[in-house]
Amino acid sequence: MGSNILITGAAGYIGGSLVADFLAGNSPLIKKDQIHAVVRSDEQAQALSKLGVHVLQLDLTDEDAVVESLLRHNISIVVHTASSLDVSLALPLVAALGRQREVSGEDTYFIHTSGLSAFYERTGWPSGPMKDSGPVFKTERQFTDSYPLRKTDVTVIEHAKDRGVTSFIVVPSTVYGKGSGAWNQLSVILPIYIKGCISNKSVHKFPENAKVSGVHVSDLTALYTKIIEKVLQKETLPSGTEGYYFALAHDILWWDILDPLAEALHARGLVTESKAQIWPNVETAAESLGIPVPYVQILWNSEANLVTENTYKLGWKPQWNTERFLQHLDDEIEAVQELGTAKSSLVASLSQST
Ligand SMILES: NC(=O)c1ccc[n+]([C@@H]2O[C@H](COP(=O)([O-])OP(=O)(O)OC[C@H]3O[C@@H](n4cnc5c(N)ncnc54)[C@H](OP(=O)(O)O)[C@@H]3O)[C@@H](O)[C@H]2O)c1
């Protein structure tokens, strides 16, 4: 298969890091010339063009432009990292892959990026453990109207099926580590929290001490790469309603992050106390972090009871665990100080939805 690969959100944290991985030649099966990257602005297009990838300057909501562009560049695999939430970005890509399949007679593949919050009890997901090899689609469908991220997953899978496109849903947990892309290199959850702590000169935590699942950005990009490699090798792997891949590398309790974070920020003279305090209420937390009240507890005080099997069956071997993450906590602070505020589509879309 002479597959060309398109990465959306290529100026973003996850998409940018994936492009950088491919350019670094981390996969022997994926050639630089196959890589196509979607960005929006002229500056981003220039930055990525300099790296030698094919750059497509597109607004993904423009279906005619998306279909024309994907057909012109003979794209058969799309890795969509531009938005987990906004389905109007995903559907034109799925439609384009459907057309490409008709025109080329070859299979086409859509790898969507979802998010852990779709699987929190706080957003209406049922309690109890769920494997990515279990009835995830059926359950997302059952609870589709109560949380927009679930609705997007379900809509993507159903549209892909209707158009004969093979779909996969990658669910990143809390992604950390400095990105390696050409543009945004900051993640969301930890950078926003660290930024808030620095602005308030104190570290606060929620009283419940929720468990959080994490994955280093390099392990996450390795997972997307594994899926693409299997596709290129024409291996059969779970897809469509069965095609969920939970990118969970390790678990940690929030207090086990925030207590050492308070010490590390204090050692740098960035907060006044070396111990984390308890938030007085959710409103204060929301105001301090600059996040709408309904989402503060979803993002920083929720647990997912998920188990990954599909990723390990692919041969995914994360290189980062809890211990390594904690040893490098200082790097997270350094990245925030170096790069400033995270510019994430997640925060923008949450603000729009309230
Ligand atoms: N980072 C995490 O921890 C994490 C965890 C789970 C899920 N996710 C989800 O994964 C997705 C990617 O995350 P990220 O951290 O990489 O986000 P990001 O850094 O904000 O990257 C998203 C990119 O998508 C681009 N984009 C947005 N709308 C577009 C449109 N209409 N047309 C073309 N490009 C568009 C943005 O372009 P501009 O630069 O022009 O704005 C941006 O470069 C997000 O939806 C996020 O919610 C992230």
The ligand as an SDF file (V2000), in Angstrom:
LIG
                    3D

 48 52  0  0  0  0  0  0  0  0999 V2000
   -2.6830   17.0400   26.0460 N   0  0  0  0  0  0  0  0  0  0  0  0
   -3.3800   16.1790   26.7710 C   0  0  0  0  0  0  0  0  0  0  0  0
   -3.0620   15.8570   27.9510 O   0  0  0  0  0  0  0  0  0  0  0  0
   -4.5960   15.5250   26.1700 C   0  0  0  0  0  0  0  0  0  0  0  0
   -5.1140   14.4000   26.8000 C   0  0  0  0  0  0  0  0  0  0  0  0
   -6.2410   13.7920   26.2530 C   0  0  0  0  0  0  0  0  0  0  0  0
   -6.8290   14.3290   25.1180 C   0  0  0  0  0  0  0  0  0  0  0  0
   -6.3040   15.4420   24.5640 N   0  0  0  0  0  0  0  0  0  0  0  0
   -6.9850   15.9820   23.3870 C   0  0  0  0  0  0  0  0  0  0  0  0
   -6.1960   15.7540   22.2400 O   0  0  0  0  0  0  0  0  0  0  0  0
   -6.3320   16.8420   21.3170 C   0  0  0  0  0  0  0  0  0  0  0  0
   -4.9400   17.3700   21.0180 C   0  0  0  0  0  0  0  0  0  0  0  0
   -4.3610   17.8040   22.2390 O   0  0  0  0  0  0  0  0  0  0  0  0
   -3.1360   18.8030   22.2440 P   0  0  0  0  0  0  0  0  0  0  0  0
   -2.7270   18.9290   23.6670 O   0  0  0  0  0  0  0  0  0  0  0  0
   -2.1600   18.3780   21.2060 O   0  0  0  0  0  0  0  0  0  0  0  0
   -3.8730   20.1610   21.7710 O   0  0  0  0  0  0  0  0  0  0  0  0
   -3.2500   21.4700   21.0720 P   0  0  0  0  0  0  0  0  0  0  0  0
   -1.8240   21.6170   21.4570 O   0  0  0  0  0  0  0  0  0  0  0  0
   -4.1840   22.5900   21.3610 O   0  0  0  0  0  0  0  0  0  0  0  0
   -3.2990   21.1310   19.5140 O   0  0  0  0  0  0  0  0  0  0  0  0
   -4.4510   21.1500   18.7420 C   0  0  0  0  0  0  0  0  0  0  0  0
   -4.0960   21.6820   17.3510 C   0  0  0  0  0  0  0  0  0  0  0  0
   -5.2420   21.4940   16.5130 O   0  0  0  0  0  0  0  0  0  0  0  0
   -5.3780   22.6310   15.6880 C   0  0  0  0  0  0  0  0  0  0  0  0
   -6.7670   22.8860   15.2710 N   0  0  0  0  0  0  0  0  0  0  0  0
   -7.8110   23.1870   16.0740 C   0  0  0  0  0  0  0  0  0  0  0  0
   -8.9010   23.4380   15.3240 N   0  0  0  0  0  0  0  0  0  0  0  0
   -8.5350   23.3070   14.0130 C   0  0  0  0  0  0  0  0  0  0  0  0
   -9.1990   23.4620   12.7640 C   0  0  0  0  0  0  0  0  0  0  0  0
  -10.5040   23.8160   12.6970 N   0  0  0  0  0  0  0  0  0  0  0  0
   -8.5120   23.2510   11.6320 N   0  0  0  0  0  0  0  0  0  0  0  0
   -7.1880   22.9140   11.6680 C   0  0  0  0  0  0  0  0  0  0  0  0
   -6.4980   22.7510   12.8290 N   0  0  0  0  0  0  0  0  0  0  0  0
   -7.1610   22.9530   13.9790 C   0  0  0  0  0  0  0  0  0  0  0  0
   -4.8750   23.7930   16.5510 C   0  0  0  0  0  0  0  0  0  0  0  0
   -4.4870   24.8070   15.6720 O   0  0  0  0  0  0  0  0  0  0  0  0
   -4.0810   26.2910   16.1400 P   0  0  0  0  0  0  0  0  0  0  0  0
   -2.6450   26.1550   16.5980 O   0  0  0  0  0  0  0  0  0  0  0  0
   -4.2440   27.0880   14.9120 O   0  0  0  0  0  0  0  0  0  0  0  0
   -5.0050   26.6890   17.2460 O   0  0  0  0  0  0  0  0  0  0  0  0
   -3.7310   23.1740   17.3380 C   0  0  0  0  0  0  0  0  0  0  0  0
   -2.4970   23.3600   16.7020 O   0  0  0  0  0  0  0  0  0  0  0  0
   -7.2140   17.8960   21.9950 C   0  0  0  0  0  0  0  0  0  0  0  0
   -8.5220   17.8160   21.5000 O   0  0  0  0  0  0  0  0  0  0  0  0
   -7.1780   17.5060   23.4550 C   0  0  0  0  0  0  0  0  0  0  0  0
   -8.3920   17.8180   24.0990 O   0  0  0  0  0  0  0  0  0  0  0  0
   -5.1950   16.0400   25.0410 C   0  0  0  0  0  0  0  0  0  0  0  0
  1  2  1  0
  2  3  2  0
  2  4  1  0
  4  5  1  0
  4 48  2  0
  5  6  2  0
  6  7  1  0
  7  8  2  0
  8  9  1  0
  8 48  1  0
  9 10  1  0
  9 46  1  0
 10 11  1  0
 11 12  1  0
 11 44  1  0
 12 13  1  0
 13 14  1  0
 14 15  2  0
 14 16  1  0
 14 17  1  0
 17 18  1  0
 18 19  2  0
 18 20  1  0
 18 21  1  0
 21 22  1  0
 22 23  1  0
 23 24  1  0
 23 42  1  0
 24 25  1  0
 25 26  1  0
 25 36  1  0
 26 27  1  0
 26 35  1  0
 27 28  2  0
 28 29  1  0
 29 30  1  0
 29 35  2  0
 30 31  1  0
 30 32  2  0
 32 33  1  0
 33 34  2  0
 34 35  1  0
 36 37  1  0
 36 42  1  0
 37 38  1  0
 38 39  2  0
 38 40  1  0
 38 41  1  0
 42 43  1  0
 44 45  1  0
 44 46  1  0
 46 47  1  0
M  CHG  2   8   1  16  -1
M  END
$$$$
